[in-house]
Amino acid sequence: MQAIQALPGAVQAGFWGLVSGAALLLGALVGLRFELPARWVAAVMAFGSGVLISALAFELMDEAYGRDGLTSTALGFLGGAVLYTAATILLDRWQGGSGDQEGEQSGAAFVAGALIDGIPESIVVGLSLLGGGAVSLVTVIAIFLSNIPEGLSGAAGMKGNHRPGQIVLLWTGVTLLLGLASLLGYTAFAHAPAGVVAATTAVAAGGILAMLVNTMIPEAFKEDHNWSGLIAALGFLVSFALSKLGEGGGA
């Protein structure tokens, strides 16, 4: 850890962005390698949903509000939700909306969601290093945990329409983009107005919530409706505890 902190800030930002984004690739590899029972995948998605709900409420929205108040936060939040919804509608129309392509649509929707909520999240990771401070490991862990089910479900949904090599290449590209986004957060946003930083942070929250309602929560409930609520509550509690540990200097 000390060796990483000795690196230039821009390098650290890119590294931690790659670490948090690598969970997408890890989840995709697991989804390709193993035929996991649908209920297991649903449990992972339910847990990840709880983590994300906690992260958007207690990390992203609170951080955005603290930077520039309600207006910038609300505009960014709604913008993220609109952006994700518009992207999924366009994907659905482009793919024809046929029942045979349901899996492909689901996988493409997870990729879109990973980019729309992941890029602002990664920018936030880079922003946390400004001023010479250490990265928030709590934030990195929370993003990592929430990214695994996105990669897992996305790869599983694309298996019937894409070769494994194509899927791995796609999620590798997404991971690299998130690393670059974190680097961008450290460099390009260093002198950005507080309103821009707040809105960018809130975009991640809006995209996350729209993605949860459109994809992860319905998929989890469909396969394991009796347990999905409890598992999501556990994910929420884990992320909430990590957040509070971070506030107390536990990171």
N, C-alpha and C positions, 0 to 999 in steps of 0.2 A: 504494500500500500504506500509506504514512504517513497519507494522508487517511482511510483506513478505520480505522486505529488511533486516530485522534483522535476518533472517534465514541464515544458512550456504550457501555458494555460490552453492554447488552441489545440495542442496535441491531446491534453487531458480531456477536453470537451469532445473531440472526435472519438477518443477511446471509449468513454462512458456512453456515448450515443450508440456505438457499435455493440457494447455489452448489453444494453437494454434492448436494442433491436434484434440482437442475435437470438432472443427467445422465439421470435417469429420463425426463424430458420430451424431452430431446434424442434419446435412444435411441428413444422412441416415435415421434417425428417422422420419424426415419430409416426406421424400420420401416414407417411408413405411406407415405412418399414413394417409396421405392425397393423394387423386388422383388429383394432380395438373394438370391444363390444360397444354398441351404441349408447348403452347406459353409462359406460365409463367416460365416453366423450361428452355426454350430456352433463355428467358430474363436473368435469373439468371446466366446461363452459359456465355452469352455474357458479362455481367457485370464482372463476375469472370475472363474472358479472358483478359479484359482490365486491371484489377488489376494485373494479373500475368505478362502481357507484361511490365507494368511499373516496377514491382518489379524486374524482371530479368534484365532489362536494367539499372535502376538507383540504385538498391540496390545490388544485387548479383554480377553482372558483374563488376560494378564500385568498389565494395569492394574487389573483387578478384584481379582486376588490380592494385589497390592501394597497395595491400600486396606484390605482387611479379611480377608485370609486365605482358606483353602480352603472353609469352610462356606458363607459368603455367596456365594462364586463358584460353587460347585457347585449350590447351590439356584437361583441365577439362571440358570445355564447350562441345567440340566434344565428349568426353567420355560419358558425361551424355546423349547426344542425341543418341549415338550409343547404350548405355545401355538400354534406354527406347525402342528404335526401335527393338532391338534384343529380349527384353522381350515380346513385343506385337506379334512379328512374331512367337516366340515359343508358346505363348498362342494360337494363331490362328491355328497352326499346331496340337497342342495337342487336341484342341477342334474339329478338323475336318473341320473347315471352312464352315459348312453347314448353309444355310439360316435360319433354324429353331433355330439355336443357336446364332443368331445375338445379341439378348439382353444379353445373358450370356457373350459373348465375350466383348461387350461394358462394362458391369459391371466389368469383370475381368481386362480389360484394365485400367479402372479408379482406381482400387485397385493397380495395378502395378505402374501406374503413381503417385498415392498418396505416395507410398513407395519410388519410385526412386527420385522424386523431394522433397518429404516431409522430408526424413531422412537427406539429406544435409542441408535443410532449418533449421531443428531443431538443427542440430549441430551448425549452424551459431548463433542461438539464445543462445546456451550455450557459444559459444565463446565470445559473446558480454558482458558476465558477468566476463570475466577474468580480473584480475587486480583490483578487488573490485568495479567495476563500476556497475551502475544500468542497468537493461535490457532495450533495446530499445522497448518501447511500440509501436512505429510506426511500427517496424518490426513485432511484435506479431500481431498487428491489421491487417496488410496487409496479413500476412499468414492466419489468421483466416478468413478474408473475402474471400480469394481465395480458401480455403478448403471447404467451404459450398457447392458450386455447384458440386465439385468432389464427395462428399459423397452423395448428393442428386441424381445426375445422376447415380452414381454407384449402389446405392440401387434400384433405379427405373429399371435399366437394369437387375438386378438379381432377381426381384420379381417373374418372371415366372418359375424360375428353382431352387429356394432355399426357404426354410421356413423362416419366419420373424426372428425367434430366431437365425438361422444360420447367417443371414445377420448382425443382431445386434452384435453377438459374433465376427464376422469377423472384423467389423469396430471398435469394442472396442479393439480388439487385435492390429489393426493398430494404434489407438490412443496411446495405451500403448507403442508400439514400438517407436513412435515419442517422447514420454516423455523420454524414455531411450536414444534415440539418442541425445537429448538435454543435458542430463546428461553426455553422452560420450563426447560431444563437450567441456564441461567444464573441465572434468578430463583428458581424454586420449590425447586431443589436446593441453593441456596447454603448453607443451614444444615442440610441433611439429614445423618443419621448416616452414618458411613462404610460400615456394612453395607448400607444402602439404596442408596447410590451404587454399591457394588461389585456388588450383585445386579442392579441395573439395567443396568450395563455388561455383565455376563455374559449377561443375557437376549438381548442383541444377538448374542452369539457362538453361543448355542444355537439361536436362530432361523435364523441364517446357515447353520449346519451342516446342520440339518434341511432347509432349502430347497435347499441344494446337492445333497444326496443324492436328494431327491425330484424335482427339476426340472432344474437346470442341467447337472449332470454326465450324467445319462441322455440328455438332448437332444443334448449335444455329442458323446457317444460314439456315439449312434445314427447320426448323419450323417457323422462323420469319425473312426472309431475308430482308424485308424492313426496320426493326428497329434494327437489331442486330449490325450494324456498329455504330449507334449512341449510343446505350446502352454500347457497348464496350468502346467507346470513353469516356463516363461518368465514367466508372470504372477505366480507365487509369488516368483520371484527379483526381479522388479521391485518388488513390494510390500515384500519383505524389505529390499532395498537402500534404499528410501525410509524405512523404519522406522529403519534404522541411521544414515542421514544425519540424521534428526531427532534421534536420541540424541546425535549429535555436534555439534548446533547448526547443521546445514546448512539447516534451515528458517528 
